[in-house]
Amino acid sequence: MKKILLPLASAAIIMCVSCNNQSSKDSVDKADSANAAKSDTSSMKTDSSAAAQPTIKTDDTTTTFLVKAANGGMAEVKLAQIAKQQSKDSAILNFADMMITDHGAANEKVKALAAERNVTLPAEPDAEHLKKADELSKKTGKDFDKAYVDAMVKGHKETVDLFKKASAKVSDAPVKAFIDNTIPVLEHHLQRILDIKKGMR
């Protein structure tokens, strides 16, 4: 009886480990997997089934950009909401308001572009951004202000870089127009947060 139970127990452990690995995927990984599956499926569709699709045909470059833009945009709003609770610095509070307004609007545009192209977006920021949000939420006062400003400088440098690279690669006209219209806004954000950092003591 023990000989029969042992392989069954081993199989159950293996199944649990694989389940845990699956659940440990963050929201961006899940979105990427869903989009890869759609890409595989769409390549096997017949002309008639493709014609029935109301969505705009897209490519991997555009899909990857939309997923990354959504991830970064949601993170900016989430961190700004934490700043509204944790900071008492008026410059930081004003900056956080701008993040919620500007990135909130950009996020809605990304959602609309993704929906038209049948692109799955992450439901929440990825694990790295959620970890940063958790770390920030535990800080207060000057410690919080410094950590938030540093995170915003780093985040906006990365986001400007992402958008500029995408502008050179994305051929989808509406998505490229969104990118090009958003770059000056992001550059303004970066300059504002650099000015705030410079004025901190």
C-alpha positions in Angstrom: 0.0 0.0 0.0 2.9 2.4 0.9 4.5 1.7 -2.5 1.3 2.8 -4.3 0.8 5.9 -2.1 4.4 7.2 -2.6 4.2 7.8 -6.3 0.8 9.4 -5.8 2.2 11.7 -3.2 5.1 12.7 -5.4 2.7 13.4 -8.3 0.6 15.6 -6.0 3.7 17.5 -4.8 4.8 18.1 -8.4 1.3 19.4 -9.3 1.3 21.8 -6.3 4.7 23.1 -7.2 3.7 23.8 -10.8 0.5 25.4 -9.6 2.5 27.7 -7.3 4.8 28.6 -10.2 1.8 29.5 -12.3 0.2 31.7 -9.6 3.5 33.4 -8.9 3.4 35.0 -12.4 2.8 38.7 -12.1 0.1 40.6 -14.1 2.5 41.6 -16.9 3.6 37.9 -17.4 0.0 36.9 -17.6 -0.8 39.6 -20.1 2.2 38.6 -22.2 1.1 34.9 -22.1 -2.4 35.8 -23.2 -1.2 38.0 -26.0 1.2 35.3 -27.2 -1.7 32.8 -27.2 -3.8 35.2 -29.2 -1.0 35.7 -31.7 -0.6 32.0 -32.2 -4.4 31.5 -32.6 -4.8 34.4 -35.1 -2.0 33.1 -37.3 -4.0 29.8 -37.7 -7.3 31.5 -38.5 -8.9 31.4 -41.9 -9.5 34.5 -43.9 -13.3 34.3 -43.2 -12.8 34.1 -39.4 -10.3 37.0 -39.5 -12.8 39.1 -41.4 -15.3 38.5 -38.6 -12.9 40.1 -36.1 -13.8 43.7 -35.4 -10.4 44.5 -34.0 -7.4 46.3 -35.7 -4.6 43.9 -36.7 -1.5 44.6 -34.6 2.1 43.4 -34.3 4.4 42.2 -31.4 6.2 45.6 -31.2 2.9 47.5 -30.6 1.5 44.8 -28.2 4.7 44.9 -26.1 4.6 48.7 -26.0 1.0 48.8 -24.9 1.6 46.2 -22.1 4.6 48.1 -20.8 2.9 51.5 -21.0 -0.1 50.2 -19.1 2.2 48.7 -16.5 4.2 51.9 -16.0 1.1 54.1 -16.1 -0.8 52.1 -13.4 2.3 52.1 -11.2 2.7 55.9 -11.5 -1.0 56.4 -10.3 -0.6 53.8 -7.5 2.6 55.5 -6.1 1.0 58.9 -6.5 -2.0 57.7 -4.4 0.4 56.6 -1.7 2.2 60.0 -1.9 -1.2 61.7 -1.3 -1.5 59.8 2.0 2.1 59.8 3.2 3.6 63.2 2.2 3.0 66.6 3.7 5.3 68.4 1.2 3.2 70.7 -1.0 5.4 70.3 -4.1 5.2 66.5 -3.8 1.5 66.6 -3.3 1.0 68.8 -6.4 3.2 66.4 -8.4 1.2 63.4 -7.2 -2.0 65.2 -8.3 -0.4 65.7 -11.7 0.5 62.0 -11.9 -3.0 60.9 -11.1 -4.5 63.2 -13.7 -2.0 62.8 -16.6 -1.2 59.1 -16.2 -4.9 58.4 -15.4 -5.8 59.9 -18.8 -2.9 58.2 -20.6 -4.0 54.8 -19.0 -7.5 55.3 -20.4 -6.1 55.9 -23.9 -3.8 52.9 -23.7 -6.9 50.8 -22.7 -8.8 52.1 -25.7 -6.0 51.4 -28.1 -5.5 47.9 -26.6 -9.2 47.1 -26.8 -9.3 48.0 -30.5 -6.4 45.7 -31.1 -7.5 42.8 -28.9 -4.4 43.3 -26.7 -4.7 42.0 -23.1 -3.3 44.5 -20.6 -2.1 43.7 -17.1 -4.8 44.1 -14.4 -2.3 45.7 -12.0 1.3 46.8 -11.9 4.0 44.1 -12.1 5.6 42.5 -9.0 8.5 44.9 -9.0 6.3 48.0 -8.9 4.0 46.4 -6.3 7.0 45.7 -4.1 8.1 49.4 -4.5 4.6 50.5 -3.6 4.7 48.3 -0.5 8.1 49.7 0.6 6.9 53.3 0.1 3.7 52.8 2.0 5.8 51.9 5.1 7.8 55.1 5.0 6.8 58.5 6.4 8.0 62.1 6.5 11.3 63.0 4.9 12.2 59.3 4.4 9.0 58.9 2.3 9.6 62.1 0.3 13.1 61.2 -0.6 12.2 57.6 -1.6 9.2 58.7 -3.6 11.1 61.4 -5.5 14.0 59.0 -6.2 11.4 56.5 -7.5 9.8 59.1 -9.7 13.1 60.3 -11.2 14.1 56.7 -12.0 10.6 55.8 -13.3 10.3 58.8 -15.6 13.7 58.4 -17.1 12.8 54.8 -17.9 9.4 55.8 -19.3 10.7 58.6 -21.5 13.3 56.1 -22.8 10.5 53.5 -23.4 8.3 56.0 -25.3 11.2 57.4 -27.4 12.3 53.9 -28.5 8.7 52.9 -29.3 8.3 56.0 -31.4 11.1 54.9 -33.6 9.8 51.3 -33.9 5.9 51.4 -33.8 4.3 51.6 -37.2 0.7 51.6 -36.0 -0.3 55.2 -36.8 -2.8 55.8 -33.9 -0.5 54.2 -31.3 2.5 56.2 -32.7 0.4 59.4 -32.5 -0.3 58.6 -28.8 3.4 58.0 -28.1 4.5 61.2 -29.8 1.8 63.3 -28.1 2.7 61.8 -24.7 6.5 62.2 -24.8 6.4 66.0 -24.1 4.1 65.3 -21.1 6.5 62.7 -19.7 9.5 65.0 -20.3 7.6 67.8 -18.4 7.0 65.3 -15.5 10.7 64.4 -15.4 11.8 68.0 -15.3 9.3 68.8 -12.5 10.5 65.9 -10.4 14.2 66.8 -11.0 13.4 70.4 -9.9 11.7 69.0 -6.7 14.7 66.8 -6.0 17.1 69.7 -6.5 15.1 71.8 -4.0 15.0 69.1 -1.3 17.2 69.4 1.9 
